[in-house]
């Protein structure tokens, strides 16, 4: 079996076996086994919903820490634009960027700069003046790695609709390292790029990227870890460096609809929140959504400002971003004329991951499907989660795969116990036994 890296992890000592995470997982990757949650690595997309919903904080995200800066001679911070929405009364991005340098980074390169270039590259790829529309419609954004992984495991027919461009994070890392090599003369291996991340999906995307062989990013530090020190540092700044070099388009990527608006095209749809994302993808797959050129999907509510590693309410953060954008130019970063640079494009195609396939053998898969249907008919259809699976259908599949027994369903178990009790009662009646057993003469009572 292939090795998987996941930012989302389980702390078993905190897990009490409730089914909150089981019911909310979009890929049915979680089960309750022996009173504890179990995450199927091959299905997990690191969306962070289980972290968000767990009342016992049993789900955690792995990420890089500030101590890891010591591994490199020169360190670059790549702040996500969602970071700016965490601070109240912020009217100048340079406060945040200067604060990051004071914290120990040698250089700061805004991811929003790269976002503006990705927006321009998307416009170029979507419309070719010579051939007309050049990508399959609708084009689906590849910016949210949780959504890309969701498509990869649940919507194979939509894989060729995903925009084959590197994310702003990846593009920013490549550009920042090239600049640093020229400025310092250091080899690239001595230069560390650290993304200030709002979500665990980005952490996983660095360790196991899709569309490219190896990430240029060396680590991802959670916004929640950076925020306390950064906020304290910003309050004590004596001078501000003029570092910011991005505009409305780049910063707007932090909230739902920002990427779509940057395309200057009215035929788009923007959806956020994993349940809404799934609903949209199902309708696209069934061809019930027409006449759209572009679809922007964010797994987190509100967009990246809603990531589980942020500290602020996503809607408060979104309002702050909207106010901050009023002070910015439209865009400050542009591509040179000609085609999209090859270093911005994916190195390979997005391939379907058949982790939900019952069997590689078609006849065996069909047999299992029939068995699943038969077992599902015996189940109550309540999707209560008491069995440890999210739905009765998922439970039937687990039974067929041998992961659990049919009697793990409390309703099936109760029916079997009632049947056993009824059979014993009939046996007692047929033999003439009384429940009392022995009469006063010491003889067994009979009817």
N, C-alpha and C positions, 0 to 999 in steps of 0.2 A: 504494500500500500504506500502511496506517495506521502511524503512528509509535508505537514502543514504547519505554518506559523500563524498564531492568532494573538492579537492584542487582548481580546476578551478572554478572561480566565475565571475559574471558579474557586472560591475559598470554601472547601467542604465544611470546615468547622463552623462557619456562619450559616450554612444552608440548613433550613428546617424542612425541606421537602414540600413547600407550598407549590402551587401550580401557576403562579403569576407569570413567570418567565416562559413556561411551556406554552401557554396560550397566546403570548404575544410574539413569539419567534416567527418571522416571516417565511423561513425555510423549513420549519418543523425540525430544527436541529437539536432541540432539548427534550429530554425525557427525565422522569423521576424513576430511579432504580435504587432499591434498598433504602428508601427514605431520603435520598440525596439527588440533586440535579446531575444530569450527565449531558455533556455537549458533544455532539457528533462533529468532529473536526472537518470532515469532508463537506458538510452542509453549511457550516457557519460562515456568514458573510461579514462579521464584525460590525454590524450596524449599530450595536450598543443599546438596542431596545431592552435587553435583559438587565443591563446595568441601570437603565433609567427606571425600570418597573420594579426591581427587587427591593422589597421593604426592609430586608435584613442585610443589605450591602454585601451579599455573598458573591456578586459578580464584580470583577475589577478589570481595569484596563492596564496592560503593560505598556510602558513608554520609556523614553530616554530621560535621564536626569542631568541636571546642570554639571554634576561631577564629571560627566563623560567628555566635557570640553577639554579636559586635560590630555586626552588621547591625541590631540592634533596641535600643531604649532600655530595655526591660524584658523579662527572660527568665525563662521558667518551665520547670522540669524536670518531665517526666512519667516517673517511674521505673516500669518494668514490675515486677510482683511477683517475677518470676524473678531480679531483681537481688539480692534479699535472700538467696537460696540460694548466692551466690558467696562469702559471708564465713563463716569459721569462728567458732564460739562466739558468734554474734550472738544476743542475747536481747532486743534493743530496736530496733525499726525506726527510731526517732528518731535513732540514731547515723548511719544511712545518709542520712536526709533532711537532717539538719543538716550532714553532710559535703558533700552536693551544694550547699547554700547557700554553704558556705565556699569551694567551688570556683569560684564566680562566678555562680550562679543567684540571681535576686532572689526567686524563689518556688518552692516544690515542691508539686506536686499529685499525689497517689498515683493511679495508674491502678487500683489495687485498690478505691478508693472508687467509681469509675465501674463497676467490675465488679459490685459489689454491687447497683447500680441496674439494670444490664443483666440480672442474674439475676432480680430482681423483675419487670422488664418482660417477660422471657421467660415467667415464670409467668402473668402477666396475659394475654399473647397466646395462650398454649397452651390456656388454659381460660377460656371465657366463660360465666358462670353462666346467661346467658339462652339461648344457643344451643348450649351444650355445647362439644365439641372444635371449635376454630375454625381451626386450621392443618392442612395435609395431614400425615398421619403416615407415617413418622416425621419429626419436625422435625430438621434437620441444623444444627448450630452454624455460625455465620458468623464466629466469632472468629479462626480461622486463615486468613489471606488466601491461603496456598499451597493449602489444601484447597478454598477457594471457587473459585480459578482452575482447579484440577484438575477440579472438577465442571463448570465452564464450558466446558472444551475436550474432556473425555472422557465426561461423563455428562449429556447434555442433558436426559434425562427426569427428572433429579433437581433441576433448577434451581428449580422451584417448591416444593421441600421445604426450601430453605435459609432459615434464620431471617432475616427482613427487618429486622434491627436493626443499628445501627452498633456497631462494636467498642468495648470499654472505652477503648482508646486515643483514638478519635475523640470519644467522649462526654466523656472527661476533658478533652480539649483545649477543647471548646466551653464547658464549665463553668468551667474555669480562666481562660479569656480573659474571660468575663463578669464573674467576680469581680475580675480585675485591672483591667478598665476602670472598675468602680465604685470600686475602692480608689485607683487612681492618677490617674484622670481622663484618661489617655492614650487616643488613638484605637486601635482594634484593630490597625491596620496597624503600629503601633510596638511591639506586644507579640509576642514570639516564643515559641512552644511547641516544646520539643524532647523527643522520646520517647527514653528510654534503652532501646535495642532489643536483644533476644536473637537476632534473625534478619534476613536480607536481605529476606524477604517483606514485612515491615512497611515497609521503606524504599520498596519499589516501591508498596505500598498508599498511601503518602502522595503519591507523584508521579502515580500512575494509579489512583485509588480506584475501587472497584466499589460500586454502589448509591447513590453520592452524586456530585455534580458536582465538588466541590472540598474538599480536606481542610483542617481547621482546624489541623493540625500543620504546623509550618514546617521540620522537619528531624528526622532520627533519628540519634542518636549510638550507636555500638556499645558494648555493655557491656565488651567487651575493651579499648576505648580509654579508657573512664572508669575502669575498675577500678584500675589502678596508682596513679593520683593520688588517687582516692577513698579507697582503702585507707590510703594514707599520711596523708591528711588526717584520717581517722577516728581514727587512732592518736594524734593530737595535739590532739584536741578538749578544750577546757577546760570547756565547758558544753554541755548538750544542750537544744535547743528542743523543746517538746512539739508536734510537727507532725502525727504519725501520727493518722489518723482512719479506720481501716478494721479489719475483723475477719477471722475465720476464713474466711468465705465469699469475700471479695475476694482475700486472699492465696492462697487455695487454687486460684485460677485458674491459677497458675503451673505446676501439675503436672497430668498426665493424670487425669481423673476429677473434678477440682475444680469445674468448671463444672456438670457433671451432678449432683453431690451437692448443689449449691446450689439445685436445682430442687425438692428435697424430694419426689422422685418415684422410685419403685423401677424403673419400666419404662424404663431407659436403658441405653445401651451406650457405653463409652468406649474408643477405640483410639488408639494412637500409633505413630509410625514410618510412613513413606510407603508401604511395601509392605503393611503391615497395613491402612492406610487404603484403599488401592486394593481389597484383597480384600473389605473390608466394603462399599464402594460397589458393587462388582460384585454382591454378594449382595443388597443392597437393590434394585438395578436389576432383578435377576432375581426379585424378590419371594420370596426364600428366607429373609429375616429378617422375622418377624412379631411382632405384639403389643409393639412398642416405641413409646414416645412421643417419645423424644429420643435423638439420636446425637451424641456429642462426638468430634470427630476432630482430631488434632494431627499435622502432618507430621513433627515431630521426636520422636525417641524420648524418652519420659518427659514430654512436653509442652514448654512453652516453656523450661523449664530445660535442654532438650537442643538449643537453638538453636546454630548454628555460630558465633555471635558471643559466646557465653558463654565463660567461662574455666574453669569447674569441671565435673568429671564429672557428667552429669545425674542419676545415681542418688545421688551424694553430696549434690548440691544439693537433690534431692527430700527426702532424709532431714533435711537442715537446715531446710527449709521446714516439715516435719511437726513438728519440735521447736519451732520458732518459733511455730507456730499455737497451741500449748498455753497461751501467755501472753496470748492475744487474746480479746476478746469474739466472739460469733457474727457480728454485723453491726452497723455503725454508720451506715449510709446507707440511706434508705428513700424511696420515691416518695410523693408526695401521693396522696390518694384520687382515684378516677376513672380514666379511660383512660390508656394509655401516652402520654407527651408526644410530640408529633409530631416534635420535634427529635431524638428518639432513634431514629426509624425511618428506613429507607432512603428516598431520594427517587425511586427508580425500581426496576424489577424486574431480577433477574439474567437476562441474555440469553445464550443459547448462542452460543459463538464457533466457527464452522465451519472452524477452521484445519486440521482433519484431513480435510476433505472433498476427494475427488479432483478433482471438477469440479462447477461449478454446473449444468451440463447433465446431466440424469439419464441419458440414453442414452450420453453420452460417459463418464460415471462408471461405468456398467455395463460398457462395453467395456474400460475400463482395469482394472476389477476382474477380468474374465475373463483379461486378459493377465497380471495379477499372479499369479493362480492358476496359470497355465501356466508362468510363469517359476519360481515357487516349487517346482513339481514337479521342475524340473531341478536345484534346489539340494540340498545334502546334508542340510539340516535340523539342522545342528550349533549354529547361533547362536553361532559362535565369535568374531564381531566383527572378523575379519581384514580384511574388506572395508571397515570403517569405519562399518558400520551395526549397531545393537544385535541385530537378528534377521534371519533369512533373509527373513521376510515384509517387514520394513522395507526390506531391500536390494532386493527385487523391486519394491516401490513406488517406490523411488528410480530404478530403471532405467526404469520406465514413465514417470516424470515427466521423464526426461532428465537427471537429476542425476548419473548415473554410467553406466558400461557393464557389461554382463553379465560381461565378462571380468575385472572388478575382483574377482570372487570367485576365490580361488586354486584352488578345486576345479574350477570351470568352465574356468578358464584351462588347468589341467593336462590336463583332458580334451581340450580343443581342440588342445593341443600334441601329445598322444598320437595324436590323429586325424591331424594333419598329418604326424607322424613315420611313422605307419602307411601313409599315402598315398604318401609319398616312398619308403618301403621297397618298396611294391608296384610303383611306377614303375621302380625300379632292377631289380627282379626281372623285370619284363616286357621291359625293354630288354636284359637280359643283362649289365648292368654289374656289375663287381666293385668293392668298395670301394677296392681297390688302384689302379684306374684304368688304368695303362700297364704292358705287359709288357717283357721285356728287349730285344725287337726294336724297341721304340719304337712298337708297334702297340697299340691299345686292346684290353684283354682282354675276351673274351666267354665265356659258359658253353658 
